[in-house]
Amino acid sequence: MPTLQKTFQLKPYPRGFNLIETEIEDNMPELKDIKAGIAHFFIHHTSAGLTLNENADPTVRGDFERHFNKMVPENMDYYQHTQEGPDDMPAHIKASLLGSSVSVPIQNGKLLTGTWQGVYLCEHRNHAGSRKITITVMGN
């Protein structure tokens, strides 16, 4: 079973939950050649995460952002890691809650997500730049 791996920079995204499947497919055209396999996505940052969820209704992404901001607020007096701004420590916590990787099956050159699923970049910083992601694909 051959293994492919590619690391690239995602374009900068605004704070929030952003669908990135199209950008993934654009940066890894080799996915089209995989009949059956698995793709593992890993983000190289501690203030952003990855998750798999609703891809059709954009209000879900807004609800995620509002919920996470309520669950992990900024400017808490017990945060000690504050030198990078009020959004930094909450971003680290949110990224840990969501995780830094997801795996998705591949079938006939397509990511085999569910009918209403998409891969999200969960950007937790107000002014983040591009994010580095590594994709590892195993399949034939």
C-alpha positions as CSV (number, residue, x, y, z in Angstrom):
1,M,0.0,0.0,0.0
2,P,1.7,3.2,-1.1
3,T,2.0,6.2,1.2
4,L,1.9,9.8,0.1
5,Q,2.6,12.8,2.2
6,K,2.5,16.5,1.6
7,T,2.9,19.6,3.8
8,F,1.6,22.9,2.6
9,Q,0.3,26.3,3.8
10,L,-3.4,26.9,3.9
11,K,-4.4,30.4,2.9
12,P,-5.1,32.7,6.0
13,Y,-8.7,32.2,7.3
14,P,-10.6,34.5,9.6
15,R,-11.3,33.5,13.1
16,G,-14.0,30.8,13.2
17,F,-14.8,27.4,11.7
18,N,-13.8,27.3,8.1
19,L,-14.4,24.5,5.6
20,I,-11.1,23.6,3.9
21,E,-11.9,20.5,1.8
22,T,-11.6,22.3,-1.5
23,E,-8.2,23.7,-0.5
24,I,-7.0,20.3,0.6
25,E,-8.1,18.7,-2.7
26,D,-6.4,21.6,-4.7
27,N,-3.1,21.1,-2.8
28,M,-3.1,17.3,-3.0
29,P,-4.4,16.3,-6.5
30,E,-2.9,12.8,-5.9
31,L,-6.0,12.0,-3.9
32,K,-7.8,11.6,-7.3
33,D,-5.7,8.5,-7.9
34,I,-6.6,6.6,-4.7
35,K,-9.3,4.0,-5.2
36,A,-9.5,3.0,-1.5
37,G,-7.5,4.4,1.4
38,I,-7.3,6.8,4.3
39,A,-6.2,10.5,4.5
40,H,-4.9,11.8,7.8
41,F,-4.8,15.6,8.2
42,F,-2.5,17.2,10.8
43,I,-2.2,20.9,11.7
44,H,1.2,22.2,12.9
45,H,-0.2,24.8,15.3
46,T,-1.3,25.1,18.9
47,S,-3.9,27.8,18.5
48,A,-5.9,26.3,15.7
49,G,-7.5,22.8,15.3
50,L,-9.2,20.5,12.9
51,T,-12.6,18.9,13.1
52,L,-15.2,17.2,10.9
53,N,-18.7,18.4,11.0
54,E,-21.7,20.0,9.2
55,N,-20.8,21.4,5.7
56,A,-24.2,22.6,4.4
57,D,-25.6,25.2,6.8
58,P,-23.2,28.0,7.6
59,T,-25.1,28.9,10.8
60,V,-23.6,25.7,12.3
61,R,-20.1,27.3,12.0
62,G,-21.3,30.5,13.6
63,D,-22.9,28.5,16.4
64,F,-19.7,26.6,17.0
65,E,-17.7,29.9,17.3
66,R,-20.2,31.5,19.7
67,H,-20.4,28.3,21.8
68,F,-16.6,27.9,22.1
69,N,-16.2,31.6,22.9
70,K,-18.7,31.2,25.8
71,M,-17.2,28.0,26.9
72,V,-13.6,29.3,26.8
73,P,-13.8,33.1,27.3
74,E,-11.0,35.6,26.8
75,N,-9.5,37.9,29.5
76,M,-9.9,35.5,32.4
77,D,-8.0,36.7,35.5
78,Y,-6.5,33.3,36.1
79,Y,-4.7,33.1,32.6
80,Q,-1.0,33.5,33.0
81,H,0.0,33.1,29.4
82,T,-1.2,36.5,28.2
83,Q,1.8,38.1,26.4
84,E,0.5,37.2,22.9
85,G,-2.9,38.9,23.5
86,P,-6.3,38.0,25.0
87,D,-7.2,35.5,22.3
88,D,-4.0,33.4,22.6
89,M,-4.5,31.3,25.8
90,P,-8.2,30.6,24.9
91,A,-7.0,29.6,21.4
92,H,-4.7,27.0,22.9
93,I,-7.5,25.6,25.1
94,K,-9.9,25.4,22.2
95,A,-7.3,23.7,20.0
96,S,-6.7,21.1,22.6
97,L,-10.4,20.5,23.0
98,L,-10.9,19.9,19.2
99,G,-7.6,18.3,18.5
100,S,-4.9,18.7,15.8
101,S,-5.9,16.0,13.4
102,V,-8.7,14.1,11.6
103,S,-8.7,11.1,9.4
104,V,-11.1,10.6,6.5
105,P,-11.5,7.5,4.2
106,I,-10.9,7.9,0.5
107,Q,-13.0,6.1,-2.1
108,N,-12.6,6.5,-5.9
109,G,-10.5,9.6,-5.6
110,K,-12.9,11.4,-3.2
111,L,-12.9,12.1,0.5
112,L,-15.5,9.8,1.9
113,T,-17.2,12.2,4.2
114,G,-20.8,11.8,5.2
115,T,-23.6,13.6,3.3
116,W,-23.4,16.7,5.5
117,Q,-19.8,16.5,6.6
118,G,-16.8,18.7,5.8
119,V,-13.3,19.2,7.2
120,Y,-12.9,22.4,9.2
121,L,-10.0,24.6,10.1
122,C,-10.9,25.9,13.5
123,E,-9.1,29.2,13.6
124,H,-9.1,30.6,17.2
125,R,-6.9,33.7,16.7
126,N,-8.1,37.1,15.7
127,H,-5.2,37.8,13.4
128,A,-3.7,34.5,12.4
129,G,-1.7,34.0,9.3
130,S,-1.6,31.0,7.1
131,R,-1.5,27.6,8.8
132,K,0.7,24.6,7.9
133,I,-1.0,21.3,7.4
134,T,0.4,17.8,6.6
135,I,-1.7,15.2,4.8
136,T,-0.6,11.6,4.9
137,V,-2.5,9.2,2.5
138,M,-2.3,5.5,2.5
139,G,-4.2,3.6,-0.2
140,N,-4.1,2.1,-3.6
